[in-house]
Amino acid sequence: MQYISTRGLAPAQSFSEILLGGLAPDGGLYLPETYPQVSDAELDAWRTLSYADLAYEVLRKFATDIPDADLKALVHKTYTADVYRNVRHGEEAARITPLRTVEEKNGSKLVLQALSNGPTLAFKDMAMQLLGNLFEYTLAKQHAELNIFGATSGDTGSAAEYAMRGKKGIRVFMLSPHKKMSAFQTAQMFSLQDPNIFNIAVEGVFDDCQDMVKAVSNDHSFKQQQKIGTVNSINWARVVAQVIYYFRGYLSATTSNEQKVSFTVPSGNFGNICAGHIARMMGLPIDKLVAATNENDVLDEFFRTGVYRVRKSAETYHTTSPSMDISKASNFERFVYDLLNRDGDRVRALFQKVETHGGFDLSGKPGSDGDEFKNIAKFGFASGKSTHSDRVATIRDLQNKYDLMIDTHTADGVKVAREHLTPGVTMIVLETALPAKFNETIREALGRDADRPAGFENIEDLPQRFEVMPADVNQMKSFIATHTGL
Ligand SMILES: *Cc1c(COP(=O)(O)O)cnc(C)c1O
């Protein structure tokens, strides 16, 4: 299996070659040359597999240059009841992503798939934990090391640190805005005592942190000398690791492959739902893929109108589902490539237009850039939007009716899913975080604190390890160099 760029100008590479990198050299995103297919017989055989064995079957179709025995060991090390232990409602940790039926109405079922049982209580652990093990394995083979450098306002940074802690050949330097994260998120990251994890609290806001990451990325000689890499959401291995739980969700919700299932996905950068698209392209019988957005509705606008219009910072809102607060959707280009029948020249032109004109238009109206919007339904996509008052009302509703507490992002998903039910088709909403992470809104909705999983009760009281630093790139660079010894 070789991987090609959505912009059509980069040489094809293997899974291991693209594993540690980000964008392709032509500025595009990597995708497999063709999507591997699953047969009916395979689906039947996979229905009863453990999560780790299912992960092995899915991944071996993509990671063809990793020997089978090694891949099997990696997934069995990753998807264990011990790593995914933060289960609720009497669920079993061994099921990794258990389903729970929320309600049945007019012949359709609404089901939650729990993806937040990992160490940081959010779905990003599903992929990041595997990435940590894949990175360590690949670096050991190449006798290489990697220094991950990134900025976070919460979720991604902590998922990366919990995935990379203690891993040989890897260090993590993570910038966050000093005193701007919630006490819970700060404690989650800063309480890590592993010597390969460096938390750097920057005296500034998140944008200052991101500017420092950009400045370092643009200094190619420093980057090369210090072996700097990233783990952002466009990383192909992260996307493919997410494909696995769409298979798990489908196979757990059905008894035969004649049955179809829809998914609603709380979406920001389009990474999660892009994995659903890939599962569907592989032949998994998915009916609809519904993108649920918050007030930052770039994606909902596209799926309703065919117009993709990225937002300026002043038009990007800080919401109570903050992990979906995006101005543009960094993985969206992967879907557009398939929508345009894999025409790399056109994708390149469209995303150049995003840089120069802030977007593109595939509505087919006079003067637009194409008419492919008419093909959206063939790919199963639909969308909806949820606002602060919707999510508060949804959290309250599920608590009152079903004694079920959900987080703000999942609430956006449930709100939108209820607008897209089809009789006879199970609707699975992906639960992307546990409510304990977003306690303020839970208090607003329910007048009480969110439940905390065991072990998190006093996390704010643990000793913290971090450096405070001004927003100064040179000081940052010398900090990195001192600690890598390179
Ligand atoms: C990252 C995140 C999302 C958005 O996922 P994308 O892959 O960026 O679309 C939704 N909910 C939570 C809790 C997240 O952490």
The ligand as an ORCA input file, in Angstrom:
! r2SCAN-3c Opt
* xyz 0 1
  C     -10.929     17.160     18.977
  C     -12.318     17.049     19.511
  C     -13.451     17.148     18.665
  C     -13.346     17.443     17.186
  O     -12.756     16.390     16.449
  P     -12.192     16.648     14.969
  O     -11.456     15.418     14.625
  O     -11.278     17.850     15.101
  O     -13.341     16.923     14.089
  C     -14.707     16.967     19.225
  N     -14.867     16.746     20.553
  C     -13.809     16.657     21.395
  C     -14.052     16.445     22.853
  C     -12.506     16.797     20.910
  O     -11.457     16.721     21.747
*
